[in-house]
Amino acid sequence: MHSSAPILSLLRSRLRRERLLETAVRLMEVHSPTRDAGAALAVLADILADAGLDVSREEADWPSAPAVVAWLHSGKPGPVLQIDCHLDTVHLPFHPPRVEDSTLYGTGASDMKGGTAAAVEALCMLRELDLPVRGSVLLTGHDHHEGPWGDKRQVIALCRAGLHGDAVLLPEYQAAWLPTAGRGMAIFRIEISRAQPPSHEILTDPETPDVIGAGLDLAGQLRSLPLPDSPGESPAGSESLFIGKVQTGEIYNQSPRTCIIEGTRRWLQPGAGTDARRQIEGVLAGLDALHGTTTSLEWEQQGDTFHLPVDHPIVQVVQEVHTELVGRPLPDGPKLFIDDGNIYTAEVGIPAVTHGPDALGAHTVNEEVPVSELERIALLYAATAVGFCQGLGIPAVPG
């Protein structure tokens, strides 16, 4: 493989910090909780069109927020590198963007409007330099990423419409290692209810079903469920069942009508989500018989298992560029979360590299990312696009 040093030197001369930050701020100024990212996607489309890219909007199974599809064509045949970006944010209070001490703060700074802005800057640099000299770069932006509010429908629709590359980069807040394997995951919500309305503790008939008692029983049973053993030293980790939220009652001496338990179930074997759900359903059937309650289960599968072949050209190019930028390759590691890379591998079998800025505060109200990290990702993505689209062993700089 040719060294990426020449192309990185050329790209650095075209990197515009002010433009990158302006893009980030424009995207972050628009509040875009999941299922309501239409306005932010419109801003992204305008930015990309102004940069000279070929931009279209695709309904992608969500007409209120059509996905953005932007192409940078070389005019010559070659591989297509896709950069996939979600513009929806989790349902937390909105914090507008601000830049202080070379750090970008605000909703979406780390997850993932900051990374999206870095990807846009990469495309701007490539456009100005008429790169790559063969192949194409595709940027997709969409809603419906963050669960449980979104169900990944737009990424799935884009895949099924053939709107994808030969490999994909995702600028999520994963920077310390290269995720090569990941677990499948579903979010579950169990509601335990009774027919009787809420009542004061001293006025509650002793025969009235106790939803809190049923909830405690359920939580204990779920936490004690036998989970499949990990196959050897699995690079993805181990199977898990996690309870993160228990909600019931309105006041200390009220016997409530409902108890809600929410959490996640993660698995290692492809397609094992169905068996994981059935296992929980079996527990619920016994619970109702014992406590006289009625339970309902909502099961939102966010993605199946993930595997990244480390010998694929996209991995080799990313590693070479990363080594040139920071002096070392990325170590292999697990993908701890579910992202849209799981969808791309499951739907169309293309390799997905999740690597973005070293940012903090994802899924909190305190998101932040150093501007230097956004610049690093812009350079890495642009150089990777050149290396991947032009092919291994082809000089990165024409002539």
QUICOR-V706995 format. One record per residue. N is the residue number from 1. OMEGA is omega as a letter, one per 30 degrees, with the letter a starting at -180 (NA if undefined). BURIAL is # if it has 16 or more other C-alpha atoms within 10 Angstrom, else .. Layout:
N/OMEGA/BURIAL ; N/OMEGA/BURIAL
//
This chain:
1/l/. ; 2/l/. ; 3/l/# ; 4/a/# ; 5/a/# ; 6/a/. ; 7/l/# ; 8/l/# ; 9/l/. ; 10/a/. ; 11/a/# ; 12/l/. ; 13/a/. ; 14/l/# ; 15/a/# ; 16/a/# ; 17/a/. ; 18/l/. ; 19/l/. ; 20/a/# ; 21/l/# ; 22/l/. ; 23/a/# ; 24/a/# ; 25/l/# ; 26/l/# ; 27/a/# ; 28/l/# ; 29/a/# ; 30/l/# ; 31/a/# ; 32/l/# ; 33/a/# ; 34/a/# ; 35/l/# ; 36/a/# ; 37/a/# ; 38/a/# ; 39/l/# ; 40/l/# ; 41/l/# ; 42/l/# ; 43/l/# ; 44/l/# ; 45/l/# ; 46/a/. ; 47/a/# ; 48/l/# ; 49/l/. ; 50/l/. ; 51/l/# ; 52/l/. ; 53/l/# ; 54/a/. ; 55/l/# ; 56/l/. ; 57/a/# ; 58/a/# ; 59/l/. ; 60/l/# ; 61/l/. ; 62/a/# ; 63/a/. ; 64/l/. ; 65/a/# ; 66/l/# ; 67/l/# ; 68/l/# ; 69/a/# ; 70/a/# ; 71/l/# ; 72/a/# ; 73/l/# ; 74/a/# ; 75/l/. ; 76/a/. ; 77/l/. ; 78/a/# ; 79/l/# ; 80/l/# ; 81/l/# ; 82/l/# ; 83/a/# ; 84/a/# ; 85/l/# ; 86/a/# ; 87/l/# ; 88/a/# ; 89/a/# ; 90/a/# ; 91/l/# ; 92/l/. ; 93/a/. ; 94/l/# ; 95/a/# ; 96/a/. ; 97/l/# ; 98/l/# ; 99/l/. ; 100/l/. ; 101/l/. ; 102/l/. ; 103/l/# ; 104/a/# ; 105/l/# ; 106/a/# ; 107/l/# ; 108/a/# ; 109/l/# ; 110/a/# ; 111/f/# ; 112/a/# ; 113/l/# ; 114/l/# ; 115/l/# ; 116/l/# ; 117/l/# ; 118/l/# ; 119/l/# ; 120/l/# ; 121/l/# ; 122/l/# ; 123/l/# ; 124/l/# ; 125/l/# ; 126/l/# ; 127/a/# ; 128/a/. ; 129/a/. ; 130/l/. ; 131/f/# ; 132/a/# ; 133/l/# ; 134/a/# ; 135/a/# ; 136/l/# ; 137/a/# ; 138/l/# ; 139/l/# ; 140/l/# ; 141/a/# ; 142/l/# ; 143/l/# ; 144/l/# ; 145/a/# ; 146/l/# ; 147/g/# ; 148/a/# ; 149/l/. ; 150/a/# ; 151/l/# ; 152/a/# ; 153/a/# ; 154/l/# ; 155/l/# ; 156/l/# ; 157/l/# ; 158/l/# ; 159/a/# ; 160/l/. ; 161/l/. ; 162/a/. ; 163/a/# ; 164/l/# ; 165/l/# ; 166/l/# ; 167/a/# ; 168/l/# ; 169/l/# ; 170/a/# ; 171/l/# ; 172/a/# ; 173/l/# ; 174/a/# ; 175/a/# ; 176/l/. ; 177/a/. ; 178/a/# ; 179/a/# ; 180/l/# ; 181/a/# ; 182/a/# ; 183/l/# ; 184/a/# ; 185/l/# ; 186/l/# ; 187/l/# ; 188/l/# ; 189/a/# ; 190/l/# ; 191/l/# ; 192/a/# ; 193/l/# ; 194/a/# ; 195/a/. ; 196/l/. ; 197/l/. ; 198/a/. ; 199/l/. ; 200/a/. ; 201/a/. ; 202/l/. ; 203/a/. ; 204/l/# ; 205/a/. ; 206/l/. ; 207/a/. ; 208/l/# ; 209/a/# ; 210/a/# ; 211/l/# ; 212/l/# ; 213/l/. ; 214/l/# ; 215/l/# ; 216/l/. ; 217/a/. ; 218/a/# ; 219/l/# ; 220/l/. ; 221/l/. ; 222/a/# ; 223/a/. ; 224/a/. ; 225/l/. ; 226/l/. ; 227/l/. ; 228/l/. ; 229/l/. ; 230/l/. ; 231/a/. ; 232/l/. ; 233/a/. ; 234/l/. ; 235/a/# ; 236/a/# ; 237/a/# ; 238/l/# ; 239/a/# ; 240/l/# ; 241/a/# ; 242/l/. ; 243/a/# ; 244/a/. ; 245/l/. ; 246/a/# ; 247/l/. ; 248/l/# ; 249/l/# ; 250/a/. ; 251/a/. ; 252/a/. ; 253/l/. ; 254/l/. ; 255/a/# ; 256/a/# ; 257/a/# ; 258/l/# ; 259/a/# ; 260/l/# ; 261/a/# ; 262/l/# ; 263/a/. ; 264/l/# ; 265/a/# ; 266/a/# ; 267/a/# ; 268/a/# ; 269/l/# ; 270/l/. ; 271/a/. ; 272/l/. ; 273/a/# ; 274/l/. ; 275/l/. ; 276/l/# ; 277/a/# ; 278/l/. ; 279/l/. ; 280/l/# ; 281/l/# ; 282/l/. ; 283/a/. ; 284/l/# ; 285/l/. ; 286/a/. ; 287/a/# ; 288/a/# ; 289/a/. ; 290/a/. ; 291/a/# ; 292/a/# ; 293/l/# ; 294/a/# ; 295/l/# ; 296/a/. ; 297/l/# ; 298/a/. ; 299/a/# ; 300/l/# ; 301/a/# ; 302/l/# ; 303/l/# ; 304/a/# ; 305/a/# ; 306/l/# ; 307/l/# ; 308/l/# ; 309/a/. ; 310/l/. ; 311/l/. ; 312/a/. ; 313/a/# ; 314/l/# ; 315/l/# ; 316/a/# ; 317/l/# ; 318/a/# ; 319/l/# ; 320/a/# ; 321/l/# ; 322/l/# ; 323/l/. ; 324/a/# ; 325/a/# ; 326/l/. ; 327/l/. ; 328/l/. ; 329/l/# ; 330/l/# ; 331/l/. ; 332/l/. ; 333/a/# ; 334/l/# ; 335/a/# ; 336/a/. ; 337/l/. ; 338/l/# ; 339/a/# ; 340/l/# ; 341/l/# ; 342/l/# ; 343/a/# ; 344/l/# ; 345/a/# ; 346/a/# ; 347/a/. ; 348/l/. ; 349/l/. ; 350/a/# ; 351/a/# ; 352/l/# ; 353/l/# ; 354/l/# ; 355/a/# ; 356/a/# ; 357/l/# ; 358/a/# ; 359/a/# ; 360/l/# ; 361/l/# ; 362/l/# ; 363/l/# ; 364/l/. ; 365/a/# ; 366/l/. ; 367/l/# ; 368/l/# ; 369/l/# ; 370/l/# ; 371/l/# ; 372/l/. ; 373/l/# ; 374/l/# ; 375/l/# ; 376/a/# ; 377/l/# ; 378/l/# ; 379/a/# ; 380/a/# ; 381/a/# ; 382/l/# ; 383/l/# ; 384/l/# ; 385/l/# ; 386/a/# ; 387/a/# ; 388/a/# ; 389/a/# ; 390/l/# ; 391/l/# ; 392/l/# ; 393/l/. ; 394/a/. ; 395/a/# ; 396/a/# ; 397/a/# ; 398/l/. ; 399/NA/.
//
